[in-house]
Amino acid sequence: MSSNTYAQALPDLPDVIRAAVLTRPMQVEIREVPMPKLRPDEVLVKVMAVGVCGSDVHYYEHGRIGPYVVKKPLILGHECSGIVAAVGSEATRFKLGDRVAIEPGVTCGKCDACKAGRYNLCPHVQFLATPPVDGAFVQYIAMREDFLFPIPDSLSFEEAAMNEPFSVGIHAAKRAGLQPGSTVAIMGMGPVGLMAVVAAKAFGAANIIVTDLEPIRLEAALRLGAAHAINIREEDPLEAIKRLTGGVGVDYAFETAGNPKALQTALLSLRRGGKLTIVGLPQQDGIELNVPFIADNEVDIYGVFRYANTYPQGIAFLSSGIADVPSLITDRYPLEQAGEALERARTNKSGSLKVMVYPNGQP
């Protein structure tokens, strides 16, 4: 790294670093790549923990998600945290050694969406591990300083990385205006659904009902704060929710799995005047929904795309010890085994919750 690109840097930073690179579907190679060069407003982060997300698995398996196609070798990973290793010449918010959570979508700050505070809708966003932008399965990463957030010493790097899926749940709760004392149904207990349980709890939900078909995920949801867990292999979820709510239905329903049947069930589980929040992205564009039910019951429907203005709040919630989030981490891999980590997440739905990768060794 040239000395004129940063104001401060740790000694003996290497010129070449290791990265796990998706070269084609189902194939990941460990390659040496150049150390990132810092722009003046950027900070270099030594990446300490990266969670494997469902989108990473989808790119690994299929090489695309909708219009986002992997056309050249791509570094995956976007749920990440680390340690400040160098500071750009105009960056002022961090110093060497600071522990940080990384918000992975860098936006322009100038468009109408950014100016309105809805920067998750920025058409110019550069989101880690969304083609063609490389992600965090790499030892060091350069990020604009306003997308880094300090974390206390009491918060582990793994928990800080989990703030990314947690932010989706926080944003969903905010979009729906989730009120204390309310009843919430959450369909799908993958990592996003599980962190949505924590978000609903943080926003004061009094009764959280969850559905899934994997016992390990339902058990995790109960540990995190759900009151009732419905195994959809064993009972009809809609009938169970109606029974648990005295036939009234829930105030809020979140669909986090991207499953058409779950979305239809989520809608019909609502009480009159209830609110449906669509978090999961289904494979198909069109899904049949009961329009008379929506109109007759004045159901409000909210779409959720990532999140905005959630990171500090998420870090505060996680730091409070509101839930046993570390218990969700079931599998740990070094960077050299990132391919195995992706394969584990892809194939072990009944045994794994969150798979974590450590680009610089496990802390």
C-alpha angles and dihedrals in degrees: 000000000000112000093231094063097069142037095214135010138174113253122263098018108174123243092218126044137182126255136177105234128195102222097175135340112308093006125101124176130192107233137175112242132179119270107260116260113232125234112217093260095046135096126212112229126197099221112231105170135013125183119218108238129201089248090057089053091048093052089045093052103035107016093231147052111205108301093353106094128179101233098162135021108301135196109223130206131084108170097089152145137176152139128298107250101169137007126217120241093256099035113109108165101077141043133203114290096022114145111230145180114221121224100208104210115079110196133195098246091212109076125091092260093052092046090050091054092250094109092153085077093054107134090211098054118143103209120188114252093008107118126292093014115086119230141212107285085108135092097245133020134186116225134174106258096237089066093058122087128193118243126201121247088248092065116080122227088244092056090046089054089050088060087083098065088034088059090060090058093046091050091049091051091049093047091053094042092236109205130209114262094027132133118242132187117199118193115206125027102213115130093284092049092047092051088047086061088057090047093051089049091049090052091053105259109171099200122029118185119188136189133201140130099235116084093209090059095046090050090050091051091054090050090052095052111282114141097204132025120197120199103210090204089064106036141014106266096211093051090047093050092048089050092049092050098045091254093301102101131225129300094228134020124193120195107201104160102069089234118143094213091049090051092052090048091048091055095048092046091067126105119231108293091018127151127238119202118195110207104149121076114225122213094240128061099222126056124173113240129182101255096181088055090051093049099039092049097038092235116188115218123201128190117211123207112181108295146276132212094004107111101086091045092048092051090050092050093047092046090054091065091238091158140006094260094159088065088069092067104093103158132040128191137175118237091260089064097047090121090055089048091055091046090050092052090046098050109027103066091141095052110027129067107171124004115204130201124202112205093187100033130281111299 
